[in-house]
Amino acid sequence: MAHGITPSEKFVAALCERSFLRLWTHPNPKGKKNKELCDCLIVCGPHVVIISVKECKYKDTGDKTGWERWEKAAIEKAASQIYGAERWLQTADQVVRHDGRRISLPAEAERKYHRISVSLGGRGHVPIKWGNLGSGFIHVCDEYSVGAIFGALDTITDFVEFLSASEALVTSGVQMLFAGGGIEDLVALYLLHGRSFDSSLRLDKHPDMVIMHDDLWKGFYKSDDYKAIQKEFKDSYIWDHLIEHYAGDLLTDGMFDMHSKEVTDNELALVTMALQPRGHRAVLAKAFMEFLQNLELKVASRAAKGYADTAFVFLIGKSSDREYRARELALRCLVIRGRLAGVTTVVGIATDRPGTSEIGYSSDIVYIHMPEWTVENETQVAGIQADLGYFQNAQWSEQ
């Protein structure tokens, strides 16, 4: 359940849980002297997203005074909180949630900070100031754009890739002017042109200024293009449900060791699953469900290529012999690591085929991360492959 102090904070926390899932969404975490660090913190893989929520009703004074007052309360205070939170995080390796659970931060050298101000109350009457507001780029959302950016970019990877593309656009020297709209129009432009600004804004021509009309998002949201995207990604949410299922076990101590201060391999497996963009989730979910549901298949496993350097192995095995199933899953993951060029991380998921178990159902997860591959590994895989009859007993698919 979303946690927050104000209705606005609860609303944003709920958006974050929907987009980034509950295991990586941390409303009102504690910082220096046990005080609130920020309104919501997202920690997933190398990404640390700092979110500040400020709401101030705009009052029209007939001159710029009203604008300045709203900007100070809704944007400048948010920026101050975000920068302060980032400074503290740079000195920490763990964060304590509002409920006392400890969150391990990624290694300092690997962290990628992203700053979000959700500034509400302007109702489109005040121009939104965004960019480097003093100590790093801050993306500013209002009541019109917050739903678009969190809803249309609803995985951590899709979200931060848009943020990075937007930052690169602004820091390249192109002046962005919003004619009555905001970031939601930038989201529409980004999605319409293959998740890139290069072709849509003709950046090869080196424009000095880009004016964004306020009907881009409204038109895109009602368009056949948007409906096609939604249809294409419909099955991808099965992957989200699978992650949430395993996360529920983690949070209730039903499957993972929550007493260890170290991040477990099982938790890293879930992080790898969560880092899959929406398009990859659609392919992975389809492969997983087809594998489980097709009773005519005689194969015991299926492998699927994931995002970047990842791959996944799905295995059917009986809960009645779970120890053997888990060992076989680990071996098949090792084979995939050795046989797929460019893959360094493999996650395996093993379960019973639906409707076949007489003693109940269980699942196992395996996580393998091997940046280097040695001659000894190759010899090991060759032996495993022969024992498992791998190529006679597996399927392959990829994004």
Buried (B, 14 or more C-beta within 10 A) or exposed (E): EBBBEEEBBBBBBBBBBBBBBBBBBBBBBBBEEEEBBBBBBBBBBBBBBBBBBBBBEBEEEEEEEBBEBBBEBBBBBBBBBBBBBBEBBEEEEEBBBBEEEEBEBBEEEEBEBBBBBBBBBBEBEBEBBBBEBEBBBBBBBBBBBBBBBBBBBBBBBBBBBBBEBBBEBBEEEBEBEBEEBBBBBBBBBBBBEEBBBEEBBEBEEEEEEBEBEBEBBBBBBEEEBBEEBEEEBEBBBBBBEBBBEBBEBBBEEEBBEBEEEEEBBBBBBBBBBBBBBBBBBBBBBBBBBBBBEEEEBEBBBBBBBBBBBBBBBBBBBBBEEBEEBBBBBBBBBBBBBBBBEEBBBBBBBBBBBEEEBEEEEBBBBBBBBBEEBEEEBEEBBEEBBEEBEBEEEBBBBEB
